[in-house]
Amino acid sequence: MSALTVKRRRFPALLASLASLAAAPALAAPWADVGDRQLRMDVEILKSAGVIRGPVNSWPLPWAQIDNGINSIGNVPLAPHVGAALARVRALSNRARAMNSFEVMAAGTNKVQLVRDFGGGAREKADVAFHGEIDTGAFFVSYGAGYRPGQVGPDYHFEPGYVAVKSGNWAVYAGFNEVWFGPGNDGTLLFSNSARPFPKIGIRRLSPDPLNIPILKWLGPVKVEAFAGVLNEERDYRNPLVMGMRVAFEPTPGLEIGLHRAIQMCGSGRPCNARSFGKAWFGLGNADDGNLSNDPGNQLAGFDLSYARMIGSVTAKAYFEALAEDRRNLSLAHYARLGGVQASGPLGGQGAMWTGFVEWSDTQGAKLFGGGVVPGSIYNNFIYTTGFTYKGRPIGHSLDGDTQVLTVSGSVTDTRNRRYYASFRHIDLNLSAAAFAGIEPPRQRISQSRETIRVVTAGAELPTQIGDIRIEARLQDDAPDTPGTSKLYPAVELALRTRF
């Protein structure tokens, strides 16, 4: 949703005096959550313009990193569309500094979207939620509740909700929040918002300052985050542990390099001791030979690269991500790949802007640069046969493994902060269906049959006096699990987000 109706809060009694505020620690939410397409694009424009520094390819994105840039720019002249992006980000930053904030979200659709991109959307045909935040300075509490009839498990939920403790340049948190690792817009390979957030504890560096270590200074700004969570559900091994880690750095302006990893281990009936943790951490014993006692669990590792810069008044970015299943010990094989190019620029001279991207993803396991395809290898494991999933959904790419997607997307944001967007997707879903027909549990969770699906989407995000309204229309020419048939599936999604 757009963040474009944010207004400055009015505090009573002259904010309890300017002097006391100057002496008090600044209140601010620890980070901007996954889901706001406009905010993400605005941040990337400001980064390319030199306003924000450091890696920005993983979300949530700490407000400390954003604020360090937007609060230090001073009176430097900016192109009108860059200035408009700065104003939108500042408005959200001001809201994040409130001691208490609330929002109500409601969405409804006749057919849930097939692809879940960075912006998310309704998870079920009806999706309503209330969310609040309390910030006391060192402690931050995010709480809420929602209702989605038809989802796996109870219809109610408490997502997102977490407690964060800030200390210096670090924050430790516990609870439910979404994570997006990687530069992709339409999808990402390791951790995304595809599945509902699972309970986790984690740590995140708030400002990506260079490391004050001589041999590591060449890395430039460094961002670090790690977490451990539990897939709290009934599955082949109940309540397995999932750990995620990411380090990103920017050795030269515009070039961002990210390294990420996930480990799935433990669970009811599985070894979960110091020895198995050590083997998992160093990637030892992963023989994929069927010896459950030798293999500590399921491991995935990958990297991403992106380069962004201003070319005249246009922001251009190219990016690539790869994710590998382990093969033996420290060896990686069976890569999924994702890459794309994106650009944004001014539309007229009053602050309007256009954006667009082309993105390709291939979640078949293969050699890094193609060939040697290994069907069913990505997001699957011979120990954890229910795969890298939570509540029936992939934790990585929203269309699961063995799928190729080409996406072409564009949007326009006008001078009144109204955003209009459209996209076309060509999807080859479950390319390995024939190889695993009838095998339980299924290797592909979205469709048991191979399908070729084209999806056209158009929508608008409109700021109004009652909140931000999103209207989206979709039309796809096929659907999962419809072998031998093809028809049109129209859909409309309406959503409202009100903040106060």
N, C-alpha and C positions, 0 to 999 in steps of 0.2 A: 504494500500500500504506500501511497505517497505520504510524505510527512509535511504536507504543504500548508496545513491549516493551523500549524502550531503558533500560538500567540504567547507573548510574554506574560508571565504570571504577575499578579498584583499582590504584594505582601503588605500587611498592615503596619501602621506606625513607622513609616519611613524605613522599613526593613530593620527595625530595632537599632537603628543608627549605623551610619557608614563606618564609624570607628570600630565598633564591635565586630562588624563583618570583616573588616580588614585584618583583624587579629585572629579571627576564627579560621579553622581549617576549611578549605573549599569543599562544599558538598557536591557530589556528582555521581550519577550512576556509573558503575565501573566500565560498561561497554555498550555499544550499539548492537542490538541483536540481529540475527539473520532475518531476512524477509523484505527489506525495503529496497526495491530496485532503484528508485531515484536517488536515495542516499548513497548507495554503492557507486552509482555512476558519478554523482557529484564529488565523492571522495576521490575517485580515480582522476577526474578532471583537475581537482586541486593538487593532487600529487604530481601529475605531469606538469602543472604550472609552477611547481616548486613551493607550494604553500604547505602541504603535508609531506613529511618524509618518513621513510621506512617502509617495510613490507605491508601490503594491504590485501593480500590474496587469501587470507583466512579470516573468518568471522565466527563469533562476535569480534568486533574491532574496538579496542579500548578507547574511551573518550579522551584519556590522557594523551594518546598519540595524536588524535584529531585536534584537541584543544591547543597542544603545543604549537601546532602550525597556524591555526586560524587566529589565535590570540597574539601572535608575534609578527603578523604581516604588516601591521601599521597602515600607512597611507600609500602603499605601493599601488600604482595604477594597474587595473586588470581589465581585460576584455569584458564587454558587457555580459556575455554568457558565463564567463568564469566568475564575475561578480555576483550574478544571480545564483550560481551554485554555492558560492560562499555564504550568501544570505540565507539560503535554505538550511545549510549545515549549521550555521550559527543559531538559527531558530531552534533546531533540535537540540543543540548543545545547551542552550538556555533552559529548555524544558528538562533536560537530564539533570540539571542542577537543583531542581525543586526538591524539597524535603519529602513531599508527598505528591504522588501523581496517580491517576487512574485512567483506564480506558475500557471501553466496551466494544466488542467485535461481534459481528453477526454476518454469516454468509450462507447462501443457499444456492443449489444448482440441481438441475434435473439429471446430470451425469457428471461424476467427478472426473477431473482432468486426468489424462493418461500419463503425461509427463509432469513431474513436479520440479520446477526450476527454482532458482534462487528466491523468487518472490513467493513461492508457496501457493496458498489458496485453500479452499475448503477441502478438508480431508474426507468428509462424508457429505451426503446431500444436504444435511443441515449441520451447521457448525457455529455454535455461539459460545462466547467466553467473556468473563470479566477478569481484569488484570489490574493489580495495584503495585506500587513501589514505595518503600520507605527508606530514606537515606539519612543516616545520622553522622556521616563523615567516615568513620572507620568501618562501620557496619552497614551493609546494604541488604535489604530484604525484598525479594520479588515474590509475589503471591497471586493466586487466582484460582479460578475454577471454570470448567466449561462442560458442554454437553454436545455429544455427537452420537445420535442413535445409529446403531449398526456397526460401530467400530469393534475391533477385536477386544474382548473383555467388557467391563462395565461401560455404560454409555457416558458416564461422567469421567472427568479427568481433572488433574491439578497441574497442567502444563501451560506455559512455562512457570516454574517456581523454584527459587533457590535462595540461599543465603551466601553472601560474599563478605570476606574480611579483607580489608586493604591495609597493607603495611609497606611503606616505602614505595618501591616501584613494582610491587607484586600484589596479586590478589589470589586468595584461596577461596574456593567456592564448593558448595555441596547442594545438589538438587537436580532439577530437570531443566536443561536448556539445550537448544539446538546448536550444532556445530557444522561449519562448512569449511572444509580444507581444500584449497586449490583455486585457480583463476577462472574456472569455467563459469559461464552464465546460465546455460541451459541444464547443466549437470556437473557433477564432480565425482571422482572415482572412489575415494576412501570413506570420508564421512560427509554426509549431506543431510538435508531436511526431509529426505524421502520417508524414513521411518519416524515414528513419534520419538521424542527424546526419552532416553532411558536414564535412570538415576545414576548419578556419577559424582565423584569428588575430583577436583582438579586445581591446577595452579596456572596462572597466566601472567606473563610480564606485561606491564601496562604501557610503558614507553620504550620503544625499541632503540635504546641508546647503544652506541658502539661499546663493545667490551673493552674495559681498560686493562687489557693484557697485550703486551707488545706483539706476540706472535699472532694474535687474533684480531688486531685492529683493522687489518685489511678486509675483514668481513663487512665492515660498515655497520649500519643499523641492524640490530639482531632482535628478532622476535622469538619467544619461547613459550610453549604451552604444552601441558600434559594432563591427562586425566585417567581415572580408572572407574569403570562402571559395571553394573550388574544387569544382565538381561533377565529381569525378574518375571519369568513366565515358565509354563510347562513346555518342555521340548525334549530332545533326545537326552541331553544332560541338563537338568534343571538349574537355572541361575548361574550360567557361566559368567566369567569375568571377561570384560573387554577393556584393554588399555590402549590409549591413543597418545601419540607424541608427534610434535611438529616443531622444527626449527627452520626459520626463514631469515635470510639476510640479503643485503643490498650492497654488493661490493663497489658498484659504481652507480651513479644516479640513473634510475630508470630500469636497471637490471635487477630483477628479484629472483632468488633461488630458494626453493623450499624443499625440505626433506621431511617425509612423514612415514609413520609406521603404526601398525595395529597388531595387537596380540589378543587372541581369543583362547582362553584356557580355563582350568578349574571347572566348577560345576559339580552337581551331585554325582558321586561315583568316580570322579576324575582326580588324579593326583594334584595337590595344591600345596606344595611345600617349598622350602627354600631351594632345593635341588631343581625342581621343575621350573621355578621362577628364573633361576640362573641359566638353565638351558634355553628357556624362551627368550630371555633378554639378549643372549649372545647368538641366538639362532642355531643352537646345537641340537643334534638328534632328529632333525626334520628329514627323515628319510623317505617319507611318503611310500613306505613299503608295507603298510598294513599293521605294523607293530605298534599297538596303542601304548604299550608301556615305555617305548623308547621316545615317542614323539610328545613334546610338552603341549602341543596344541596347534591351532590355526594361526598362521602369521602372514601378514601382507606388508609390503613396503613399497615406497614410491618416491617420486620427485616431481617437481614442476618448475618450469622456467617461464618468465615473461619479461618482455621489454616494452616500455612505454615511453613516449616522448611527444612533445608538441612539434608539429610540422606547420609552421605558420600559426593559424588560429585553430587548427585541427589537432585533437588528441588522438594518437594512434597507438595501438597495442597489439602485440602478437604473443600468443601463449601456447604452452604445451604441457601436458601432464601424462605421466606413466605410472601404472600401478602393477606390481608383480606379486604373484603367488610364489612362496618359497619352493625350492626343489630339494636341495640337500645342504644342510649346514648353512653356510653364509652365501650360498649360491642363489641367485634369483632367476626366475624363468616365468614364462606364461604371462606376458604383459597385456594389460588393457591400456588403451591410449585415448587421449582426448586433445584436441588442438583447435585453435581458432584465431581470428583477427577481429578487432573491434575498433570503432572510431566514433568520435563525436565532434561537433563543431557548432558554430553560431548559425542561427537562422534569422537573418536581418541584423539590425544593430541595436535592438532594445533589450536583449537578454534571453530571447528564445533560443532553443538549441535542438539539435537533432542527434540521435545516436543510432548505431547499427552494429550488428555483429554477424559473422558466419562461424558456425561451430560444428565440428565433426567429432563424434565419439564412437569407439569400437571396443566393446567389452568382451570380445572373444580373446581367450588366452592364446598368445602367439609370441614369436620373437619380437624384440623391441621395434624393429623396422619392417615387420610383416613377414608372413610365411611361417610354416611350422605350427599351424593352428592346433590347439589341444582343446577339444570341445568340453564344456562343462567345468573348466578349471577355475575360472574367476568366481569368487564369492562362495566356493564350495570346498569341502574338506572331508576326508575319509573318516575323521573322528566325529566332528560336529556336522552330522548329516543334514540338519535343518539349515545349515549355511550361515552366512554372515547376514543375519536378518534379526528383526525385532517386531513382534506383533504382526508377523506375516508379511512384512515389507522389507526390501533390501535396505541395509544401512548405507551402502555406497550409492552407485548410480540408481536413479529411480526406476529404470527399466531393467535392472538386474543384468546378469551376464549374457554372453552370446547374442548381443544386440548391437546394431549399428544405427546411428541417428545423424542426420544432416539437418541443421537448423539455420534458417535465415530470418533475422529479426530486425525490426527498426522501430523507433519511437520519436515523438516530438513533444517537447515541453514548452508551452507558450509563456508569454510574459505574465500571465495570471496563475502560473504554476499548475496548469491543467496538463496532464500527460496522456497522450494518445499513442497506442502501440499496436503492432501487428506482427505476426510471425507465420512461417511455413516450416513444417517438419516432415521429413521423409524418414520413416522408421522401418527397419528390417528387424522384426522381433523374433527372438528365439531361433536363431539360425541353425542350432543343433538339435532341433526338436526330434528329428528322425533317429538320432543316435541314442536318445534317452526315453523313447516312447514307452510308457507303462512302468517306468522305474519310480519307486517310492522310497523316500520322499522325493519330490520333483527337484531337478537341478535348476529349473527356471521358475520363479514364483509368480511372474506376471501373466504368462500364457503357456499352456501345454502344447500348443500348435504353433507352427511357423506362420507368421502373418506379415504382410507388407501394408503399412498404414500411412496415410498422408493426413496431416492435421493442419487446418488453417485456423488461426486465432486472431481476433481483433478486439480491442477494448479501450477503455478510458478510465483514468483516475481523476476524479473531480473534487476539488475542495469546495465545501459548502458550509453554511452556518451551522448545520447539524453534525458535521463531521466529514470525513473523506469517504466518498462513494466510489466504488469500483464496479464497472459494468463490463462484462466480458462475454463474447460470443465465440463458440468453437464449432467446427464442422470437421468430422473425420470420416474417411470412406471405408473403414473396416474396424475391427475390434479384436481384442485378445480372445482366444478360445472359440473362434468361429471358423473352423476349417471348412474350406470349400464354399463359403458364402461370403458375400460382400454387399454392404448397403451403407447408406449415409446415416450418421449419428450426429444430429444437431444438439447443441447444448448451450445453455445460457447460465451465467453465474453472476449473482448480485451480492455485493458485500458493502458493509458500512463499518467504519471505525471512528469512534468518538473519543476524544481525549479531553480530560478536564483535571 
